[in-house]
Amino acid sequence: MSNLKGLAKLTRKGDLQRKIDEKTDYINRLKVGFSNMVRNSGFENMNEFLLTFIECRNAYTDYQRQYESWKNACRKPDTPTHKDEKLSDKLARLQREAAENQNSISRQTKNRGAR
């Protein structure tokens, strides 16, 4: 813009100012719309909404942290994690588990008919 002179500089400055005004108006409309959504959701104002949101986010974070610590505490130390398992070994293991599950299901259906 520094290389523009006279009328061209004023025209360019006017265009930029008009774009700034349009964006400012757009932001203001978004703020009003968001404020209306918050009020329609049952909050008195944005501050009440933000306080509730932060409280909920903190509670969720605490829950996730406690869940992870519980999960780690309940994990059996001898339970394999299968992370370093080869693909062929994993396939064989999953096929065995599927066969075991299928056998238990078929036994359960046979037992129901005997009643």
N, C-alpha and C positions, 0 to 999 in steps of 0.2 A: 504494500500500500504506500510505502515511502517513495516509490518511483512514479506514482501518479501525481498529476498536477491539476490544480484548478477545479473545473466542473466535474471531471472524471473522479477526482478524489472525493468530492462532496456526494456524488451519486453513489459511489461504492460505500461510503460511510452511512448513507441513508438506507441502502439495502441491508447492510449488516445490522443496523439499529432496528429495522423492521423485523428481521429474523429473530433478534434477541427478544423483542416485544412479543412475537408469536409464541416463542418457547416459554417465556415467562407466563403468558396467559394459559398455555397448555398445562404447565405445572400447577398453576393455581386451580384450574378445573379438576385436575387429578386429586389435589388435596381435598377439595370440597366433596368430591365423589367418595373418596376413602373415608372421610369423616362421616358422611351419611351412612355408608356401609357399617361402620363401627356402631353408630347409634341404632341402626336397624337391628343389629345383632344383640342389643340389650345393654350395651355399655353407655355410660353417661357421657364420656368424652374420650379423646385419644389417650390421655394420660392413664386413665383407668384401664384401658385396653392394653397399653404397653406394660403396665405393672403386672397385669394378669398373665400376659404372654411370657414375660421374663420368669415369673414364678413357675409357670407350667414347664417352660424349657429347663429350668434348674431341677425341677422334680423329675422330669424324664431323664436327664443326665444322671442324677443320683440313682434312679431305678436301674439304668443300664449298667452303672458301675457295680451296684450291689448284685445284679444278676450275673455279671461276669465273675465276681468273686465267689458267689455261690456255686456257679458252674465249675469253677476251678477247684473248689473245696470238695465237691461231690464226685469229681472225676476219679476213677480208680487208677492207681499208678501203673497197674499192669495192663490196662486197656491199650491195645495198639492204636496208633493214630492213622496208619495206612498212608502216611505222607511220602515215604520213601519206597513204596511198593511199585513193582514193575507192572506194566499194563497187562501182561499175560497172567501174572499172579492175581491181579485185581479182578480180571475177567473170571478166572477159576473160582475165586472166593465168592463173587457175586452169584455165579451159577449155583454153587453149593448152597448159599443162603436162600436162593429162590426155590431150589428143590426142597429144602427143609421147610420152608413156608408152605409150599404146595402140599407136602406130606401132612403137615399139621392141619391144613384146611380140609383135606380129604378125610382125615380121621374124625374131625369135628362133624362133618356132614354124615358120616356113617353112624356116629353115635346118636345123632338126632333121630334117625330112622328107627333105632332100637327102643326108643322110649315108648 
